[in-house]
Amino acid sequence: METFVSSPKSEKWTAVYFLYDKVLKAKSAKLRGSNTKELLSLDTWFQRELPSSIAERTDKHITHTELTKLMKWKLMRGKFRPRLQQLVETNSTDDVIEASKEAFQSLPDLSSAVKRLTVLKAVGPATASAVLAAGAPAHAPFMADEAMLALPGFQPLQYTLPAYIRFAEQVSIISKRLAEQDPQFRWTPHKVELTLWTYHVGQTLCPDLFGDSLSSPLNSRTSDACCDEPVVKKKKI
C-alpha cells in the first residue's frame, strides 16, 4: 500500500478507481436486510444526483432534506451512529441553507468552509467534508475513515479540523501528481479519496479484485463472485 500511495501511478490508480462500485457492492453485502440495496441507492444519489442538484443552484447550498440523507449515506457506508442521524434532523431548514451557502462561498479556503458548516448540530469536520465533496469535488475530499487509513500517519484517527486539513493536503498532492500523468482523466481530490477508500476496503473485502499488477482489475466473473459472497457476520464526526 505504501508504494501505491507514495509513488502514485495514474494507470494503477485509475484501475482501482473504477473498482469502486464492485467494492461498494461487497461492503453493502455485509449489511442486513434492505440496507444492502439502500446503501447502493444512497451512494448513487450522493455521487451523481446530489452534485448535479447543488451545481444547478445560483448560490450553491444543500437543503435540510439533503443533509439528513447525506448523513444516512455516511453512516451506512462507514460507522453507524444512530444518535447523529437523530441530531442532524433537529437543524432548521434555514440554518442548513445559510450555513452551506457560506461554506461554498468560502472555498477554496477549506478551513473556513468547514467552520461554516460545523455550526450545525451533528455536523463535524467529516460530515462537513462530505457536503463540500459533493458540491466542490475539485476542492474537497470526503474525510472517510477508510481513505485516511490508506495514508500513512493518520492512526489513530482524529476527527478534527487540523486532521482534515492535513488529509486534504496529502490528497491534493496525489491529485496533482496523477493529473500531470493523465490530464484527460481529470483527477480531483474527491476522485483520489474514492480511490483510497476503494483500495483500503477492497483489500479486506475483495482482495481478489486486485491483481499482482494494479494496472487492470481481474476479469469481471472473478470480481462479481467476490462481491456476491454471503454475509458472514455481522462527539460529532
N, C-alpha and C positions, 0 to 999 in steps of 0.2 A: 504493500500500500504506500510505503514511503516513496518508492520510485515513481509510482503512479502520480503522487501528489507533488513531490519535489522536482520531478522532471516531466511536466505535463506535455503530452504529445496529442495534437488535435485529432489525429486519426483514431487513437485509442479512446480518448475522451468522448468523441462523437459516437463511437460504437456503444459505450456504456450509457450515454445519454438516451439513446434510442431503446435501451432495455428498461427504461423507467416503467412503462405500462406493465410489462411482464413481472417485474419485481413488486410493483404495487398490487398486482393480482395475487401474488404469493403472500403478501402481507395481509390482504383482505381475507384470504382463505383461512387465516388464523383467528378471525373474528367469529362471533357466534350469530347464528340465525340470519336475519335480514340485514345485519350490519355489513355483511360481505358485499352485497350489491349497493348498499347505501354509501359505503366509502368510495367505491368506484364512481358512483354518480356524483358525489360531492367533489371528488377530485377533478372530474371533467368540468364541473361548474367553476371551481377555483382556478384551474389552469387556463380555461378557454373563455367561458362566459363572463365571469366577473371582470377580467381585464378589459373586455370589449365594452361592458356597461360603464366602467369608470372612464374609459377613453372618450366615450360619446358625450360626456358631460362638459359643459363650458368651464365650470370650476370643478376640477377633479375632487371627488369625495366618495365615501361609501355611506350607505344607509344603515339604519338600525337593524333592519332585517338581514342585510348582507353581513354585518358584523357578527350577529348571532350565528348565522350559517357558517361563516368563516371559522368561528370558534369551534363549532361542531366538527368541521373537517379537520381542524388542527388536533383536536383531542382524539379523534378516531384514528388518525394516521400516526399519532405519537402516543403519549401517555394520557390515559383518560382520567380527568379530574372533574367530576360532576359539579362540584361547587363553583368552578369557574364558569361553567355554562349557565348556571342559575344567576350568578352575579352579573355577568355581562348583559343579561337581559334587562337589568334594572336601570341601565343607562337610558336617558331620554333621547328621543329621536333627534331633537335639535342639537343636543350636545355631541352626538356622534357625527352629524353632518359638519358642524362647525369645527370640531377637533380635527377631523380628517381633511377638511379643506385647508386648514392652517398647516397641516403636516405636509401635504403635497406641495403647497406653495413654498415651504421651507427648503425643499430639495434644490440643489444637490447636497445641502448640509444635513447629513444623516442624523447626527446627534440632535439637532434642533427638531427635525421631523419626528423622531421617536419621542422626544419630550412632549410634543404637542398631542400625541396620541395617548401617552401614558397617564394623562389626567383622567381618562375614562376608567370606570370601575372594571376590574378584572383584566385590564389591558396592561401587560408588562412589555419589556423590550421585545420578547419573542413574538407575541401577538401583534404588536405594532409593526414589526418587520414583515409579518405576513401580509398585512394591509398594504404596506409600501411595495412589496414584491409583486403584488397583484396589479397595482396601478402604475408602478415605475420600475419594471424589471431591469432596466438599464442602469439603475442607481442602487437598488436594494436587493440583497439576497434574504431569503427567509432563514431565520435563526433556528433551524431544526436541530434537535439533539443529534440525530444521526449524521447530519452534514458536518457538525462541529467535531464529532468523534472521529471523522475521517481525516481530520487535520491534526498534526502534532501540536501539543502544547495547550489543549483545551480540556484536559482532565485534571481535577473534577470539573464538571460543567458548572458554569456560573451564569445566571440569568440576569446580568447587569448590563447597563448601557456601555461601560468600558469594554466588557467582554464582547458585546455585539459589534462595537466599532472595530475592535481588533480582528474579529472574524470577518467582517465586511472588507477590511483592508487586505487580508490574505486572499479572499475570494476575488477581489478586484485585480490583484497582481496576476493570479492564474488566468482570469478572464482576458487580460491584455496580452498575455503570452500566447494564449490559444488563438486570439483574434489575429495576431501577427502571422501565425502559421496558416490560418484559414479564414481570411476576411469574409468569404462568402457565407460561412455558417452563421455569422452574426452572433458571436458569443456574448452573453451578458452575465452579470453576477447571478441572476436568477437561474440561468441555464447551468452555470457552474455548480451552484448549490444543489440543484436537482441531480446533477451527475454524481456529486459527492454522496448524496442520500442513497442513490441507486447502488453505488459501489459498496457502501458500508452495509446496507440492509441486504443486498444481493449476496454478498459473501457469506452471510449467515443463513439466509432462507433458500437461496438458489445458486449455490456455488458452481453448479454445472453450466450455468449460463455463461460463465466466463472461461474462455479457453486459455491455453498457455500464452497465447498472444491476444491481447485485448483489442487488436485491430478489427476483429469481427466476432460477433456472437456465434454460438453454436447453432446448428440447424433448428428451425422452428419446432420440429417434432420433439426434440430433446427439451427445448425451452418450455413448451406447453406442459410436458409431463412433469417438469419440476414444479411449475406453478399450480398444477392440479393435485398436488399431494394432499391427502386427507389431514384434517386438523388433528394434532397430537394432543395438545393441552392448551389447554389454555395458559402562599406567597404569590403573587401574580407572576405569570410567565408570559 
